[in-house]
Amino acid sequence: REALARLGGGALRALLFDVDGTLVDSDPLHMAVFRDMFLRHGAKEECTEALFKRSISGRHNPDIVKDFFPHKSDEEAVEFVAEKEAAFRALAVSSLGPIAGLASLVSAADDRGLRRAAVTNAPRANASQLIAAAGVGEWIGSNLIVGDELPEAKPSPLPYLRACELLDVNPAQAIVCEDSRSGIAAAVAAGICCVGITTSLDAEELLRLGCAAAVDDYAQLLQLLGWKAE
């Protein structure tokens, strides 16, 4: 929390956000879709909440398919991912909104002239839809880094390092907001102060994974930064 206090006191230049589970609480929808896909595609395991949190949440889709459907060809894996993501987008159209306090954080960030970007392992179409659902489509603008479009996705630090390059900031001048194991690993490896959002993992686990703090929403993050909510 000392790092957060230092950054909130004036050293901070950029906010970086994961998308799923961080801008919007989308994991319950992803879990429902994966549960259906596991049943229909004959997975050997049931997609329980515990399995989803442990082995699916935040991970790169091709890696998930390799782990649970190793018999699928490359072409079949691509088709599986496309089917899953189309089903998710259909559910997400009218059922998702921003994590509490996000609008206040955006206002506070604008008051301080901070730069921002979203960094995700989700397909670009999904990410764009969820960013819009969170009400920050124009605010994020074109500052969207997609793991599928880079040589390596999270948990590699590359997506977050690429975001820092895009915004022309040093990793030590940024904060990442994350909710998943792979995302936190990426932020920590990139040398960026990471705040965990408790949509997927509890506070104790987020801190164990390397987060500087764990919060339930962005109102709590504002308090930790010492910023007054608008």
BASEBA-317839 format. One line per field, with one value per residue: residue number from 1; x, y, z of N, C-alpha, C in turn. Coordinates in steps of 0.05 Angstrom, whole numbers. Atoms other than C-alpha are relative to their C-alpha. Layout:
BEGIN
pos	[NUM|...]
n.xx	[X|...]
n.yy	[Y|...]
n.zz	[Z|...]
ca.xx	[X|...]
ca.yy	[Y|...]
ca.zz	[Z|...]
c.xx	[X|...]
c.yy	[Y|...]
c.zz	[Z|...]
***
This chain:
BEGIN
pos	[1|2|3|4|5|6|7|8|9|10|11|12|13|14|15|16|17|18|19|20|21|22|23|24|25|26|27|28|29|30|31|32|33|34|35|36|37|38|39|40|41|42|43|44|45|46|47|48|49|50|51|52|53|54|55|56|57|58|59|60|61|62|63|64|65|66|67|68|69|70|71|72|73|74|75|76|77|78|79|80|81|82|83|84|85|86|87|88|89|90|91|92|93|94|95|96|97|98|99|100|101|102|103|104|105|106|107|108|109|110|111|112|113|114|115|116|117|118|119|120|121|122|123|124|125|126|127|128|129|130|131|132|133|134|135|136|137|138|139|140|141|142|143|144|145|146|147|148|149|150|151|152|153|154|155|156|157|158|159|160|161|162|163|164|165|166|167|168|169|170|171|172|173|174|175|176|177|178|179|180|181|182|183|184|185|186|187|188|189|190|191|192|193|194|195|196|197|198|199|200|201|202|203|204|205|206|207|208|209|210|211|212|213|214|215|216|217|218|219|220|221|222|223|224|225|226|227|228|229|230]
n.xx	[16|-18|-3|24|0|-19|11|23|-9|-9|-19|15|4|18|16|3|22|10|28|18|-3|-14|18|26|-1|9|-8|23|9|-20|2|24|-5|-19|13|16|-18|-12|20|6|-24|-9|-24|-2|6|21|-10|10|-10|-28|-17|0|-18|-27|-13|11|3|-23|-20|2|18|-14|-12|22|8|-21|1|25|8|-25|4|9|-20|-2|24|22|-4|8|30|10|-3|19|27|2|0|26|21|-4|9|29|10|-11|11|18|-1|-24|-5|-26|-6|7|-20|-17|4|-14|-29|-5|1|-24|-23|0|-9|-29|-13|-12|4|14|2|10|-19|18|-4|25|1|5|29|10|-11|13|28|0|-8|24|19|-10|4|-26|-9|-13|-22|-22|-6|-16|-21|7|-21|13|-20|0|-13|-28|-14|6|21|-3|-15|-24|2|-1|23|-1|-23|8|18|-17|-12|21|6|-25|-5|-17|17|1|18|27|15|17|23|2|16|-6|-27|-17|-3|-17|-27|-10|-6|-23|-24|-6|-10|21|16|25|22|18|29|9|22|-6|-16|3|-22|-24|-13|-11|-24|-20|-10|-18|14|-7|25|24|24|24|9|-18|2|-21|-26|-2|-8|-28|-16|4|15|28|18|17]
n.yy	[-24|-23|-7|-13|-26|-16|-6|-18|-27|-17|14|16|-12|16|22|21|17|23|-6|19|2|-24|-23|11|26|17|28|19|6|18|27|13|8|22|23|11|10|24|21|6|9|24|-2|21|-12|-20|-28|-10|-26|3|5|-24|-19|10|8|-13|-29|-17|13|-3|21|23|16|14|22|20|14|15|14|5|15|-17|-10|-29|-11|5|-17|-27|1|1|-27|-18|8|-8|-29|-10|5|-19|-27|0|-3|-24|-24|-16|9|-8|-28|-5|4|-24|-20|-5|-27|-18|3|-13|-29|-7|3|-23|-23|1|2|27|15|25|21|26|22|23|25|5|-9|-29|-6|2|-21|-25|1|-2|-27|-17|7|-13|-28|-14|5|-24|-6|18|-6|20|10|27|20|27|21|15|-15|-2|26|14|-11|5|-13|-14|-29|-16|-18|-23|-16|-13|-22|-22|-13|-15|-24|-14|-2|21|17|-9|-22|10|19|19|11|27|18|28|9|-5|-29|-9|9|-17|-27|2|4|-25|-20|-20|2|12|0|22|-4|26|13|27|12|-15|-19|14|12|-22|-9|21|1|-22|-26|-19|-3|13|-17|10|-18|-23|-20|7|-8|-29|-5|8|-20|-26|-18|-4|8|-21]
n.zz	[0|2|28|9|-11|15|27|-3|-8|23|18|19|26|17|-10|19|-8|12|7|-13|-28|-11|7|-4|-13|22|-4|-2|27|12|-13|10|28|-1|-11|23|21|-10|3|28|14|-12|-17|-21|-26|-1|-4|-26|-7|-9|23|16|-12|-1|26|24|-2|7|17|29|10|12|-21|-13|18|-1|-26|-4|24|14|25|21|18|-2|12|-19|-23|8|2|-28|-12|13|-9|-28|-3|11|-20|-21|9|1|-28|-12|12|-17|-28|-14|-5|-11|-28|-15|-4|24|10|-18|5|25|-5|-15|18|18|-15|-4|26|2|25|-7|21|-8|8|-3|15|15|27|2|1|-27|-17|8|-11|-29|-7|5|-21|-24|3|4|27|10|-18|7|28|15|-17|-7|6|1|-1|25|21|-7|-1|-25|-16|-28|-21|9|-6|25|4|-17|9|24|-8|-10|24|14|-15|-6|-29|-13|-16|-27|-2|7|-16|15|-14|10|-16|5|-5|22|2|-21|6|22|-11|-18|16|14|-19|-4|-24|7|-19|6|-4|-11|15|6|-22|-25|-5|-9|23|16|-12|2|28|4|1|-21|-16|12|-5|12|21|5|-22|-19|12|-3|-28|-3|14|-14|17|-8|20|11]
ca.xx	[0|60|69|-3|3|65|32|-32|9|32|80|24|20|-24|-79|-81|-143|-156|-227|-264|-276|-242|-283|-344|-361|-365|-337|-406|-426|-361|-369|-440|-418|-358|-402|-448|-390|-357|-421|-434|-362|-352|-300|-276|-287|-347|-336|-348|-337|-273|-245|-265|-229|-168|-157|-198|-210|-164|-127|-115|-169|-121|-87|-154|-173|-106|-115|-187|-195|-127|-157|-182|-144|-120|-180|-228|-198|-208|-281|-291|-265|-307|-370|-356|-342|-404|-447|-415|-427|-500|-509|-468|-507|-558|-533|-468|-450|-388|-355|-379|-340|-310|-342|-313|-244|-248|-266|-209|-160|-181|-172|-100|-86|-73|-64|-102|-107|-142|-101|-137|-131|-202|-216|-219|-294|-309|-264|-294|-365|-347|-310|-372|-416|-372|-386|-313|-311|-294|-248|-205|-211|-159|-115|-132|-78|-102|-61|-81|-49|19|73|54|-9|-16|15|73|89|91|18|28|97|68|14|67|103|38|26|99|104|153|122|138|92|30|-22|-54|-124|-131|-173|-141|-79|-52|-64|-32|28|35|32|81|130|125|144|77|40|-21|-88|-132|-207|-244|-292|-256|-209|-213|-169|-122|-108|-98|-47|-12|-5|31|-22|-3|-76|-143|-208|-280|-292|-262|-290|-243|-185|-199|-193|-127|-100|-123|-167|-235|-291|-330]
ca.yy	[0|46|42|61|120|144|138|170|228|250|198|164|177|120|71|4|-40|-112|-118|-182|-181|-113|-62|-107|-168|-215|-279|-309|-304|-335|-392|-406|-408|-452|-499|-508|-516|-568|-609|-603|-617|-676|-650|-701|-652|-610|-535|-522|-455|-480|-506|-442|-398|-443|-461|-416|-346|-295|-346|-344|-383|-427|-450|-468|-510|-546|-564|-589|-611|-637|-680|-620|-600|-528|-514|-545|-505|-440|-460|-476|-408|-372|-410|-396|-322|-312|-344|-299|-235|-254|-260|-198|-149|-129|-158|-123|-57|-24|-44|4|69|66|132|167|138|161|232|233|207|261|314|291|285|210|167|101|36|-31|-95|-161|-234|-230|-225|-152|-157|-180|-129|-71|-93|-99|-32|0|-36|-6|63|79|65|137|144|84|100|64|48|-26|-80|-150|-211|-248|-193|-199|-253|-270|-259|-256|-284|-257|-185|-164|-138|-92|-70|-55|-12|28|39|61|112|132|118|79|17|46|104|61|21|-42|-63|-139|-198|-262|-303|-295|-220|-209|-251|-208|-142|-165|-190|-123|-87|-50|-38|-83|-74|-136|-132|-186|-208|-273|-286|-266|-212|-261|-297|-231|-208|-275|-271|-204|-149|-87|-83|-117|-78|-96|-36|29|71|32|45|119|117|79|131|187|216|246|212|258]
ca.zz	[0|7|-68|-79|-32|-68|-136|-112|-84|-153|-183|-222|-297|-324|-306|-341|-338|-352|-381|-360|-286|-278|-317|-315|-273|-333|-303|-284|-358|-382|-332|-355|-428|-413|-372|-433|-481|-437|-437|-511|-532|-486|-437|-386|-329|-309|-311|-237|-205|-172|-238|-274|-224|-221|-294|-340|-314|-347|-389|-464|-502|-543|-479|-448|-509|-507|-434|-437|-509|-530|-585|-624|-686|-694|-739|-690|-633|-672|-685|-611|-589|-641|-619|-545|-555|-599|-545|-493|-533|-542|-467|-451|-495|-442|-376|-358|-327|-296|-231|-177|-172|-242|-264|-203|-217|-289|-266|-216|-268|-317|-264|-256|-331|-327|-389|-394|-433|-430|-435|-447|-467|-495|-569|-593|-609|-538|-506|-546|-526|-453|-451|-481|-429|-375|-402|-419|-493|-512|-452|-470|-544|-587|-527|-527|-524|-544|-526|-589|-631|-597|-598|-526|-485|-409|-365|-406|-385|-459|-463|-404|-427|-495|-462|-426|-492|-524|-469|-463|-389|-346|-314|-246|-262|-274|-237|-265|-243|-250|-225|-251|-237|-307|-308|-241|-261|-324|-285|-231|-284|-319|-255|-249|-184|-187|-152|-148|-157|-118|-173|-185|-126|-53|-23|11|-55|-93|-43|-43|-119|-113|-113|-74|-49|-60|-67|-80|-125|-150|-93|-48|-96|-94|-18|-21|-70|-24|-78|-63|-101|-147]
c.xx	[17|4|-24|-1|19|-10|-23|8|12|19|-15|-4|-21|-15|-4|-21|-1|-30|-19|6|13|-15|-29|3|-11|5|-24|-11|19|-3|-25|3|19|-13|-16|18|14|-19|-4|24|13|26|-1|-7|-24|12|-13|11|29|19|2|20|29|13|-10|0|26|20|-6|-16|15|12|-22|-9|20|-2|-24|-10|24|-3|-8|23|2|-25|-24|2|-8|-31|-12|1|-20|-29|-4|-3|-26|-22|3|-10|-30|-12|7|-14|-16|3|24|2|27|3|-5|24|17|-3|15|30|8|2|25|25|2|9|30|15|13|-6|-13|0|-13|17|-14|10|-25|3|-8|-30|-13|8|-14|-29|0|9|-23|-20|8|-2|26|11|15|25|25|8|15|21|-8|21|-13|22|3|15|30|14|-7|-23|6|0|27|-3|-3|-25|1|24|-6|-19|16|15|-20|-5|24|4|18|-19|-3|-18|-29|-11|-16|-23|-6|-17|9|29|19|5|18|29|13|8|24|26|8|10|-20|-16|-28|-20|-19|-29|-12|-25|4|14|-4|25|26|15|13|26|22|13|18|-13|9|-24|-22|-24|-24|-10|18|-4|21|28|4|9|29|19|-1|-13|-29|-18|-17|-29]
c.yy	[25|9|15|29|19|8|19|28|16|-14|-15|15|-16|-21|-20|-20|-26|6|-19|-1|24|25|-9|-27|-21|-30|-19|-8|-19|-28|-15|-10|-23|-26|-14|-12|-26|-24|-8|-11|-23|2|-22|11|19|27|11|28|-1|-4|25|20|-8|-2|15|30|15|-12|4|-24|-25|-18|-16|-24|-23|-17|-19|-16|-6|-14|18|9|31|13|-3|18|29|1|0|27|19|-5|10|30|12|-4|20|28|2|4|28|26|17|-6|10|30|3|-9|26|19|6|28|20|-2|14|31|9|-2|23|26|2|-4|-27|-12|-27|-18|-24|-21|-26|-24|-6|8|30|6|-2|24|27|1|4|28|19|-4|13|30|16|-4|24|6|-17|5|-22|-13|-28|-19|-27|-21|-16|13|4|-27|-16|15|-3|-30|12|30|17|18|25|18|15|24|23|14|17|27|16|5|-23|-18|8|24|-7|-17|-18|-9|-28|-17|-29|-6|8|30|11|-8|18|28|-1|-4|25|22|23|-6|-10|1|-22|7|-27|-12|-29|-15|17|17|-14|-12|22|10|-20|-1|24|27|18|5|-15|17|-14|16|24|22|-6|8|30|7|-7|21|27|21|2|-8|23|-8]
c.zz	[0|-29|-10|11|-14|-28|2|7|-22|-19|-23|-26|-17|16|-22|11|-16|-7|14|29|13|-7|4|13|-19|5|3|-28|-14|11|-10|-29|-1|10|-23|-21|9|-3|-29|-16|14|16|22|28|-3|6|26|5|8|-24|-17|12|0|-27|-25|2|-7|-19|-30|-11|-12|21|15|-17|1|25|2|-24|-17|-26|-23|-18|3|-11|18|25|-7|-1|28|12|-13|10|29|2|-12|20|23|-7|0|28|11|-9|20|30|16|4|14|29|15|4|-24|-10|17|-4|-26|3|14|-17|-20|13|3|-26|-5|-28|8|-24|12|-12|6|-15|-16|-29|-2|-1|28|17|-7|11|30|9|-4|22|26|-1|-5|-28|-12|16|-7|-29|-14|17|11|-10|2|-2|-26|-23|5|-1|25|14|30|5|-7|8|-25|-3|17|-7|-26|5|11|-23|-15|14|7|29|9|16|29|4|-5|22|-18|19|-13|19|-2|5|-23|-4|21|-5|-21|11|18|-16|-15|18|5|25|-8|23|-8|6|7|-14|-4|23|25|5|8|-24|-18|11|-2|-28|-7|-3|23|19|-14|8|-12|-23|-2|21|21|-10|3|29|5|-13|14|-17|9|-23|-9|1]
***
